[in-house]
């Protein structure tokens, strides 16, 4: 169906208002500004969708870049943390340029805890890509929302719906198929590290919901800078080839871009819809691994991945379909 431009919406609305005003004179008090606001909201919603999808595409480069860099995981974490952290701090400074610096860049112990958990999860994320298939990592990571639901119930007694429970069971079955498919192939260690990374990310999500007043984006920047400082004492980050340096720069910049795009996109569309669109990172990552690295995981990874992706998408779609009041209560 062809979508009407804002001008045609205005013409149709004016015609309807004229007809209604004959019976209900008060209807004519509706301002034309409301129509313009409606068109603007549609435009913002489309922009939000675009930003989230592009951020998922940029995020999906992580696996390909990690495997393409010959340096070890510590070196990658060092440069990714430094470049990503600096760029995100610059983004925050631009976004909150009217606020005093101590308000924009104040963490407190809650923010430091967030940053530290994020650092550990990010480090495991990079190690996992080095040790197993990209498809396995992104599929296992897809279960993070369900792990977060379980941790939220365990730590803060946050209830979750039966839909979440069923989707979680299905996704964990999918992960079991993926991990067992790697037994005997030398990739099972990477799969286990990916599980640890996903658990850390789930804990990060729970902490965000618990510490609602903490600056999440700035905590992400500090997380990267923490990795830079720690990695500097573990490896020599300057001992890299020119080829690796170019890819490391690209990795750090792409990480910052993805964070900014995601942050801006989630401001324009509902959280449930953003979560659904964010699942596009999984097929993007698998497709890029195949096109750029010719990496094809075993059949079990596709079967388990299909189950996880179906569970995540179905759960997110049902969440979007729920009334807004029920979504808030959940």
C-alpha positions as CSV (number, residue, x, y, z in Angstrom):
1,X,0.0,0.0,0.0
2,X,1.3,3.4,-0.9
3,X,2.0,5.7,2.1
4,X,0.7,9.2,1.9
5,X,3.0,12.2,2.3
6,X,2.3,14.6,5.2
7,X,0.7,17.1,2.8
8,X,-2.0,14.6,1.6
9,X,-2.6,13.6,5.3
10,X,-3.3,17.3,5.9
11,X,-5.8,17.5,3.0
12,X,-7.7,14.4,4.1
13,X,-7.7,15.5,7.7
14,X,-9.0,18.9,6.8
15,X,-11.9,17.4,4.8
16,X,-12.8,15.1,7.7
17,X,-12.7,17.9,10.2
18,X,-15.0,20.0,8.0
19,X,-17.5,17.2,7.8
20,X,-17.3,16.5,11.5
21,X,-17.5,20.2,12.5
22,X,-21.0,20.4,10.9
23,X,-22.2,18.1,13.7
24,X,-19.6,18.8,16.4
25,X,-18.5,22.4,16.2
26,X,-15.8,21.8,18.9
27,X,-13.9,19.6,16.4
28,X,-12.8,22.6,14.4
29,X,-10.6,23.7,17.3
30,X,-8.1,21.0,16.5
31,X,-4.9,22.8,15.4
32,X,-3.1,22.2,12.2
33,X,0.0,21.9,14.3
34,X,-1.3,18.5,15.5
35,X,-1.1,17.2,12.0
36,X,2.4,18.4,11.5
37,X,3.4,16.8,14.8
38,X,1.9,13.5,13.7
39,X,4.0,13.6,10.5
40,X,7.1,14.5,12.5
41,X,6.5,11.6,14.9
42,X,6.3,9.2,11.9
43,X,9.5,10.6,10.6
44,X,11.3,10.2,14.0
45,X,10.0,6.6,14.2
46,X,11.5,5.7,10.8
47,X,14.7,7.4,11.8
48,X,14.8,5.4,15.0
49,X,14.3,2.1,13.0
50,X,17.1,3.1,10.6
51,X,19.5,4.0,13.4
52,X,18.9,0.7,15.3
53,X,19.3,-1.5,12.2
54,X,22.5,0.3,11.2
55,X,23.9,0.0,14.8
56,X,23.2,-3.7,14.7
57,X,25.0,-4.0,11.3
58,X,28.0,-2.1,12.8
59,X,28.0,-4.2,15.9
60,X,28.0,-7.3,13.8
61,X,31.4,-6.4,12.4
62,X,33.0,-7.2,15.8
63,X,33.4,-10.9,15.0
64,X,34.9,-10.4,11.6
65,X,37.3,-7.7,12.8
66,X,38.4,-9.8,15.8
67,X,39.2,-12.8,13.7
68,X,40.9,-10.6,11.0
69,X,43.3,-9.1,13.5
70,X,46.4,-11.3,14.1
71,X,47.1,-9.7,17.5
72,X,45.9,-11.5,20.6
73,X,42.6,-10.7,22.4
74,X,44.3,-8.5,25.1
75,X,45.8,-6.2,22.4
76,X,42.4,-6.0,20.7
77,X,40.7,-5.1,24.0
78,X,43.3,-2.5,24.7
79,X,42.9,-0.5,21.5
80,X,39.2,-1.1,21.2
81,X,38.7,0.2,24.7
82,X,40.9,3.2,24.2
83,X,39.5,4.4,20.9
84,X,35.9,3.5,21.8
85,X,36.1,5.1,25.2
86,X,37.6,8.4,24.0
87,X,35.0,8.7,21.2
88,X,32.1,7.9,23.5
89,X,33.3,10.5,26.0
90,X,33.5,13.0,23.2
91,X,29.9,12.1,22.3
92,X,28.7,12.6,25.9
93,X,30.5,16.0,26.1
94,X,28.7,17.1,22.9
95,X,25.4,15.8,24.0
96,X,25.5,17.4,27.4
97,X,27.5,20.5,26.5
98,X,25.1,22.7,28.5
99,X,25.5,20.7,31.7
100,X,28.4,21.2,34.2
101,X,31.1,18.6,33.7
102,X,30.7,17.1,37.1
103,X,27.1,16.2,36.2
104,X,27.9,14.5,32.9
105,X,31.0,12.7,34.1
106,X,30.1,11.5,37.5
107,X,29.8,7.8,38.1
108,X,29.6,7.0,41.8
109,X,30.1,3.5,43.1
110,X,27.2,2.2,41.1
111,X,28.6,3.5,37.8
112,X,32.0,2.0,38.6
113,X,30.4,-1.4,39.3
114,X,28.6,-1.1,35.9
115,X,31.8,-0.2,34.2
116,X,33.7,-3.1,35.8
117,X,31.1,-5.7,34.9
118,X,31.0,-4.3,31.4
119,X,34.8,-4.6,31.1
120,X,34.8,-8.2,32.0
121,X,32.0,-9.0,29.6
122,X,33.7,-7.1,26.8
123,X,37.0,-9.0,27.4
124,X,35.2,-12.4,27.3
125,X,33.4,-11.2,24.2
126,X,36.7,-10.7,22.3
127,X,38.2,-13.9,23.6
128,X,35.1,-15.9,22.5
129,X,35.5,-14.7,19.0
130,X,39.1,-15.8,18.9
131,X,38.2,-19.3,20.2
132,X,35.1,-20.3,18.4
133,X,32.8,-19.6,15.4
134,X,31.3,-16.2,15.1
135,X,27.9,-17.8,14.7
136,X,28.2,-19.6,18.0
137,X,29.1,-16.4,19.8
138,X,26.3,-14.3,18.5
139,X,23.8,-17.1,18.9
140,X,24.8,-17.7,22.6
141,X,24.8,-13.9,23.2
142,X,21.2,-13.8,21.9
143,X,20.1,-15.5,25.1
144,X,21.3,-12.5,27.2
145,X,17.8,-11.0,27.7
146,X,16.5,-14.4,29.1
147,X,19.5,-14.7,31.4
148,X,18.9,-11.2,32.6
149,X,15.3,-12.1,33.4
150,X,16.5,-15.1,35.5
151,X,19.1,-12.9,37.3
152,X,16.5,-10.2,37.8
153,X,14.2,-12.6,39.5
154,X,17.0,-14.1,41.6
155,X,18.5,-10.8,42.8
156,X,15.7,-8.2,42.8
157,X,12.7,-10.5,42.6
158,X,11.6,-9.0,39.3
159,X,8.8,-11.0,37.8
160,X,8.8,-12.2,34.3
161,X,5.9,-13.5,32.1
162,X,5.3,-17.1,31.0
163,X,6.2,-16.0,27.5
164,X,9.7,-15.1,28.7
165,X,10.0,-18.4,30.5
166,X,9.0,-20.4,27.4
167,X,11.3,-18.4,25.2
168,X,14.2,-18.8,27.6
169,X,13.7,-22.6,27.7
170,X,13.7,-22.8,23.9
171,X,16.8,-20.5,23.6
172,X,18.7,-22.6,26.1
173,X,17.9,-25.7,24.2
174,X,19.3,-24.0,21.1
175,X,22.5,-23.1,23.0
176,X,22.8,-26.7,24.2
177,X,22.6,-27.8,20.6
178,X,25.2,-25.3,19.5
179,X,27.7,-26.2,22.3
180,X,27.3,-29.9,21.9
181,X,28.0,-29.5,18.2
182,X,31.4,-28.1,19.1
183,X,32.5,-31.0,21.3
184,X,35.6,-32.6,20.0
185,X,36.3,-29.8,17.6
186,X,38.3,-27.6,19.9
187,X,35.7,-24.8,19.9
188,X,33.9,-25.8,23.1
189,X,36.2,-23.6,25.2
190,X,35.2,-20.6,23.1
191,X,31.5,-21.6,23.5
192,X,32.0,-21.7,27.3
193,X,33.7,-18.3,27.2
194,X,30.8,-17.0,25.2
195,X,28.4,-18.3,27.9
196,X,30.4,-16.4,30.5
197,X,30.3,-13.3,28.4
198,X,26.6,-13.6,28.0
199,X,26.1,-14.1,31.7
200,X,28.2,-10.9,32.4
201,X,26.1,-9.0,29.8
202,X,22.9,-10.2,31.5
203,X,24.2,-9.0,34.9
204,X,25.0,-5.7,33.3
205,X,21.4,-5.4,32.1
206,X,20.1,-6.2,35.6
207,X,22.4,-3.5,37.1
208,X,21.1,-1.0,34.6
209,X,17.6,-1.6,35.7
210,X,18.6,-1.6,39.3
211,X,20.8,1.6,39.1
212,X,18.4,3.7,37.1
213,X,20.1,6.9,38.0
214,X,23.5,5.8,36.8
215,X,25.0,7.3,33.5
216,X,24.9,4.1,31.4
217,X,26.6,5.5,28.3
218,X,29.5,7.0,30.3
219,X,29.9,3.8,32.2
220,X,30.3,2.1,28.9
221,X,33.1,4.5,28.0
222,X,34.8,4.0,31.3
223,X,34.5,0.3,30.8
224,X,36.6,0.6,27.6
225,X,39.2,2.8,29.3
226,X,39.5,0.2,32.1
227,X,40.3,-2.4,29.5
228,X,42.9,-0.2,28.0
229,X,44.7,0.4,31.3
230,X,44.6,-3.3,32.4
231,X,45.6,-4.6,29.0
232,X,48.6,-2.2,28.9
233,X,50.1,-4.0,31.8
234,X,49.4,-7.5,30.2
235,X,50.7,-6.9,26.6
236,X,52.7,-4.4,24.6
237,X,49.9,-2.8,22.6
238,X,52.4,-1.0,20.3
239,X,53.8,-4.3,19.0
240,X,51.3,-4.7,16.2
241,X,51.7,-4.6,12.4
242,X,50.4,-1.8,10.2
243,X,47.6,-4.1,9.0
244,X,46.5,-4.8,12.5
245,X,46.7,-1.2,13.5
246,X,44.3,-0.2,10.7
247,X,41.8,-2.9,11.7
248,X,42.2,-1.9,15.4
249,X,41.4,1.7,14.6
250,X,38.4,0.6,12.6
251,X,37.3,-1.7,15.5
252,X,37.4,1.1,18.1
253,X,35.7,3.6,15.8
254,X,33.0,1.2,14.8
255,X,32.3,0.3,18.4
256,X,31.8,4.0,19.3
257,X,29.6,4.6,16.2
258,X,27.4,1.6,17.1
259,X,26.9,2.7,20.7
260,X,26.0,6.3,19.6
261,X,23.6,5.0,16.9
262,X,21.9,2.6,19.3
263,X,21.7,5.3,22.0
264,X,20.1,7.8,19.6
265,X,17.8,5.2,18.0
266,X,16.4,4.0,21.3
267,X,15.2,7.5,22.1
268,X,12.9,7.5,19.0
269,X,11.2,4.1,19.2
270,X,9.8,1.8,22.0
271,X,12.3,-0.4,23.9
272,X,10.5,-3.6,22.8
273,X,10.8,-2.6,19.1
274,X,14.4,-1.7,19.5
275,X,15.1,-5.1,21.1
276,X,13.4,-6.8,18.2
277,X,15.3,-4.8,15.6
278,X,18.5,-5.4,17.5
279,X,18.2,-9.2,16.9
280,X,19.2,-8.4,13.3
281,X,22.8,-8.4,14.6
282,X,22.8,-12.2,14.7
283,X,22.1,-12.9,11.0
284,X,24.2,-9.9,10.0
285,X,27.2,-11.3,11.9
286,X,26.8,-14.8,10.5
287,X,26.4,-13.5,6.9
288,X,29.5,-11.3,7.2
289,X,31.5,-14.2,8.6
290,X,30.5,-16.3,5.6
291,X,31.1,-13.5,3.0
292,X,34.3,-12.1,4.3
293,X,36.0,-15.0,6.1
294,X,34.3,-18.0,4.4
295,X,33.5,-19.3,7.9
296,X,30.8,-21.9,7.9
297,X,30.0,-23.4,11.4
298,X,28.7,-27.0,11.7
299,X,25.0,-27.9,11.1
300,X,24.3,-27.9,14.9
301,X,25.1,-24.2,15.0
302,X,22.5,-23.4,12.4
303,X,19.9,-25.6,14.0
304,X,20.5,-24.2,17.5
305,X,20.9,-20.7,16.2
306,X,17.6,-20.9,14.4
307,X,15.9,-22.0,17.6
308,X,17.4,-19.2,19.6
309,X,16.7,-16.5,16.9
310,X,13.0,-17.7,16.6
311,X,12.5,-17.6,20.3
312,X,14.0,-14.1,20.6
313,X,12.0,-12.7,17.7
314,X,8.7,-14.3,18.8
315,X,9.2,-13.0,22.3
316,X,9.9,-9.5,21.1
317,X,7.0,-9.5,18.7
318,X,4.6,-10.6,21.4
319,X,6.0,-7.9,23.6
320,X,5.3,-5.3,21.0
321,X,1.8,-6.6,20.5
322,X,0.9,-6.2,24.2
323,X,-0.9,-3.1,25.3
324,X,1.3,-0.3,26.6
325,X,-0.1,-0.5,30.1
326,X,0.7,-4.2,30.4
327,X,4.2,-3.6,29.0
328,X,4.8,-1.1,31.8
329,X,3.6,-3.4,34.4
330,X,5.9,-6.1,33.1
